[in-house]
């Protein structure tokens, strides 16, 4: 509240705030304009456009993450495990939507745009993983400690999320594709995406990096969907 009060009452504080957040403001403005453009040009206005909208919001989150890497030259506070889980989500979903139409939006954006956005998100996610693993010296594995149980190495922490989601997907899945593999793959992606944020939340809670990461972290954008 004190920060808000200062912004309301002190012109110099407002100028400094907007100067500091200039890049974020520009990026969010571009994203909003892009969504409006896509809706009016590539959409029929069908309710299922929400699938494409959610996909674009998620992609925008990964774009912000890559911009963070480029400008701040740091991956501190980023959970590699969450990025790995998201890459698995995208691969599983693409196994379904690239070859069958059962889970595509009925909206015309499902003809090709939805798939393109998902492929782009996967590429951005993989690029983020490569950056963290090979080009960043600021990633601290000990800060990414989700799944560090007694009999499971910390690096295999995501397995405790992947296996239950896979078992559930094998048992409970829709049949819109009339193909067990792709139906299960799509359902597995849906289940896994709901919990893939947990390693990042674990980092937030245990290492108090919430504010500095929240403004440019794709997970936060995904939660807002």
HELIX and SHEET records of a PDB file:
HELIX    1   1 UNK A    2  UNK A    9  1                                   8    
HELIX    2   2 UNK A   11  UNK A   20  1                                  10    
HELIX    3   3 UNK A   22  UNK A   42  1                                  21    
HELIX    4   4 UNK A   49  UNK A   72  1                                  24    
HELIX    5   5 UNK A   80  UNK A   97  1                                  18    
HELIX    6   6 UNK A  108  UNK A  110  5                                   3    
HELIX    7   7 UNK A  113  UNK A  130  1                                  18    
HELIX    8   8 UNK A  131  UNK A  135  3                                   5    
HELIX    9   9 UNK A  141  UNK A  143  5                                   3    
HELIX   10  10 UNK A  154  UNK A  156  5                                   3    
HELIX   11  11 UNK A  159  UNK A  171  1                                  13    
HELIX   12  12 UNK A  180  UNK A  195  1                                  16    
HELIX   13  13 UNK A  198  UNK A  207  1                                  10    
HELIX   14  14 UNK A  210  UNK A  214  1                                   5    
HELIX   15  15 UNK A  218  UNK A  223  1                                   6    
END                                                                             
